[in-house]
Amino acid sequence: MKITIAIVGDLLMKSEIISSAKQQSEYKFERIFSKVKPFLNKHDVTIGNLETTFSGTRKLGVVRKCPTGNCPNERRNPHTGRPVFNCPDELAAALKSTGFDVLTTANNHCMDGGAAGLKRTLAVLDKHGLRHTGTYRTFEESKRYLILHVKGVKIGVLSYTSGTNSISVPHRWMVNCINPNKMASDIRRLKDKTDFIIAYLHFGKEYRSSPTHKQKQLIHFLFKQGVNVVLGAHPHVLHPVSVSQERDIQGQLRRRVAASSLGNFVSTRLRNDKNTIRGKILILTLKKQQGGVTDVTKVEHMPTIVEQTVRKMGTFYRVVPDRSRDNA
């Protein structure tokens, strides 16, 4: 039995994109994804990283004016000076309609709305039937692992972040932070319950187009523990995807896939760098072999780009296939 999984990088809902989706008193996010919806909907599972919050109508942070006049005024944390993100709930419905099944929530913006915003975000995802992992409302919830049951195959999904933009986390269990001991423990527990494990990490250096030495070490460590696929987000630009054969700590030889940065699936141009509006949809084909071993049999990708159209009624953003990079 074959299974296909589609994975994308950051869903970075900048204020300009949110404003462009507003129609009278409602937000219509569906058209942002209309060109990729048919593709994402056809896979058994679609996964993305939610780099925003659903913190409700309260305003987060303070507005800081752009010093040059060439960038939008953004809300920022008054203590750290970093951007804080909050998106209308309508995005969740649009993501579900587009074909997303799972959203990872452990990233550097997950605490932008504080503990209340984190909890509300998960409630909104639950309301729209979007499964999630990486952040938690209770200690008991943090001990439950996300396991997808797909065509007789049990797929475990883990999510961790390297930080929360210097925003304190009231309880350590609320956010999965990158910690080798915890990760090894989680993988050990998950291996007994699953056929295949995916780890999605929010790590690395922003705007760097290749993984750091630390990232490579961590990826290798996770493979040794038994993770089949390591995904990444945060650098905002694409990294190469690597496929290798590696043995885990039990000596089993498996095909391993590492994609340390899938780029931005949705974003405006950052630092005036066109590479920050580029991403890719990574497609993995899995097959459960005789003897019960599930492995990756095919790795494909579809390059994407965020198209910006300026019209009299406003600016519109849309994720489209990047035909100029079909062979990239």
N, C-alpha and C positions, 0 to 999 in steps of 0.2 A: 504493500500500500504506500503510495507516494503522498507526501504532504508538502505544500509550498507555504513559505513564510516570507512576508514582505516587511522590511524594516526601513525606517527613515530616521533622520537626525533631529535637530532641534526644531520645535514648533515655537518660534520666537515671536510672540505677538506684540510687536512694537506699536506705539500709540498711533502712528500714521496709518498702519494697517487696520487697526480697530476703528479709527475715525472713518476710513474709506468704506467700511462695511455697514455704516449706519444709514438706514433708510427711514426717514421720519422718526418714529419713536422706537424702531426695532433695529436689531443688528442682523444682517444677512451674510453670514460667513461662507455659506455653501458655494457661492460663485468663485471664491478663492481656490477651491479644490476641484472645480467642475471638470477640468481637463485631465486630471489624474484619477478622478473617482472611478471610472470604468476599470482602470488597471488595478487599483488597490482592492476593489470589491471582489475581484475574481480569485484572490488567494485565500487559503484556509485561515490564516492568521495575519493580521497587520499590526505592527508595533511602532510606536513613536515616543519621543521624549517631550513631555509637556513642560516647556520652559516659561511658564507663566503660572498665575494662581487664579482661582475663582474666589476672591476675598469679599465679594459683595459690593454694594454701592459706596461704601466708605472710601474716602480718598487716602491712598497710601503716600507717605513721605511728603516732601515739599517740592514745589516747582522751582527748578533752577534754570535760569535763562541761558541760552546758548551764547557763549562769549563772542563767537565770530559771526553769528547770524546765519551761518550756513548749515546749521543742524537744528532739529526740532527741540523745543523746550520739553524736558522730560522730568517726571517725578523722580526724586532721589531720596535715599535714606539720609536724614540730616546728620547722622552720626558717622556714616561711612562714605557718604558722597556718591555711592553707587546707585545705578538705576533700580527702581522697584517696579515689578510688573503685576498687573491685575487685569483680567479680561472679563467681559460680560459672559454670563452663563450660556448664552446662545452658541458659543463656540463648541461646547461639549456636544450638543445635538448635531452640529455640522460635522464634527469629527466622526461621530457614530454613523451618520448617514454616508459619509465618504468611504467608510469601510474599516475604520480603526476598531480594533478589539481590545488592545492593551496599551496603556500609557505608563511609562516609567516616570516617577515623580521625585526621585532623589537627584537634585541638582542645586546649583548655587543660588537659585531664586526661589526655592521651595518655602523659605521662611520669610519671604518679602511681606506677607500679611500677618506675620507672627503666628503663634500657635492657633489662634482662632481662624486665621486665613487658611492655614494648612488643613485643619479639620473640615472647614467648609468646602475646600477644593475637593476633598475625597468624597464628601456627601454629594456634590454635584456630579462627579464621575459615576457614583453608584446610581444616582437617579436616572442617568442616561445609559446605563448598561455597559459602561466602559470599565474594564478590569484594570487594576493598578497595583504597583508595588514600589517600595522604596521609602515611603513615608507612612506614618501610622497615627491613629487617634488614641489608641490604648496600648498598654503593655501586652495584653493578651493578643491583640491584633498583630503586633509586631512579631509574634512567635508563629503566625500562620504564613505558610509559603504559598506563592502563586503557582499553581499547577494547572496547565491547560490540558484537557483531554480531547485529543484530535485524532479521529479515525483509529482509535485503539492505541494511540501513542501518548504517553504522559510527558509533557514538556514543562520543565521548571524554568521560571524567569526570576532573576535576581537583579536588583538595582542599587547602586551605591554612588555617592558623590565625594569629591575631595574637599568640599567645604560648603558653607552657606553664606558667603559674602560677609563674613565677620559678624553675622547676626547670631546671637546666642540661641541655643536650643534648650528649652526648659527641662526636657527629659532626654537622655541619650537615646532611648529607644524610638523616639519620634522620627528620626532621620537616619537612614542607613549611611554611615560615613565609611570611607575606604579604610579598612583596618584588616590586615592580613589574617590575624587570629580569628576575628569574627567571620570573615569571608570563608576561611577554611572550615570553620564549624558549621556554617550554613550549608556549604556544599556537601559536607559529610552527611548531614541530616537529609538533604534533598536527594542525594544519590540513591538512597534506599527506597525512595518513593517515586522516582521518575526514570524515564528512558533516555532523556536528553536534557542538557542544561544550557541556558543562555544567560550570560551576565552582561548587563548594560551599565557602563560606567560613565560618570560625568567627570572628566579628568583631562590633564594635559595643559599646554600653553595656548592661549588665544592667538589666532592668526598664524600659527606655525603649521606648515604644510606636511609635516612628518612627525611620527611619534618620538617623544623624548626617550632617553635611556631608561628613565624610571617607568614610563609607560610600558616599554618593552619587557622590563623585568616583571612587572605586575601581570601582564598578559601571560607570560611564560609560567608564572606561579599559578595562575588560575587554571591553565591547561593541565599542569601537573596534578592539581587537586581533582580534576575530572570534568571541568567545564568544556563544553564542545564549541561554543561560539562566544567570543568576547566582542562586544560592540562599544562604541564610544561616541561621545558628543562633548561640546564645550569649546573646541578650538575655532568653530565658526567657518572653517574651511575644510575641504576634503583631504583625507589621507589615503594612501594606497591600501587596497584590501589584500591580505595575504592568506594563502591556503597552504597548510603543511600537514605532515603526518607526524604525530607525536604520541609518546607513551605516557599514560597517567601513572599514579603511584602504585596501581595494581599491575602495571606492566602491559595494559591493553593498548594496542595501536589503533588510533582513531584519526580521522580527518578533522583538523582544527581550522577554524576560520577566525581571523582577527581583522576588525574594521575599527581602528582606533578613533576615527572621526568620520561620521557620515555627513558632515557639513550642516548647513542650515536648510531645512526643508521649507520653512516659512520665515522670512525676515526682510527687513529693508537692507539697503547697502550700508555696511558698517565701515567706517574709516575710508569711505569712498572707494572701497575695494570690491570689484565685481565678483571676486571669488566668494564673497560672503553671502551672495544670493544664489549660490550653486549648491546643490546637494545631489544625492542619488538614492534611488530606491533599490536596496539590496534584496535580492530574491534568493532564498535558500530552498533547495529541494531536499527533503529528508526521505529516507526509506528505512523501514524496519526489516533487517535482514533475517535470514534463517538463524535460529539460535537466540533471537530476541534483541540483537544489537541494532540500535538505531544510529545511522550515520548520515552525513551530508553527501549527497551524490552529485549535486550540481550547484554552482554559484554563478549568478547572473546579476546584472545591475542595469538600471535605467537612469541616466543623468537627468536632472531637473534644474530649472532656473525659475526665479520669481520675476515674472513679467510685470512691468509698471507701465500703465497707460494713462496719459494725461488727457482729459476731455474737459469740455466747458463745465460739466456738472461736478467735476472733481477728478481725483486721481484714484485709479483702481489697481489692485494687485491680484495676481493670479499665478499659481504654481503650474508650470507647463513642462512637457518633455523638452529637454535641451537637445534638439536634433543636431546641433553643431558638434556635439561631443558623444555621439552614439558609439563611436569606437574608442572612446577615451578609457 
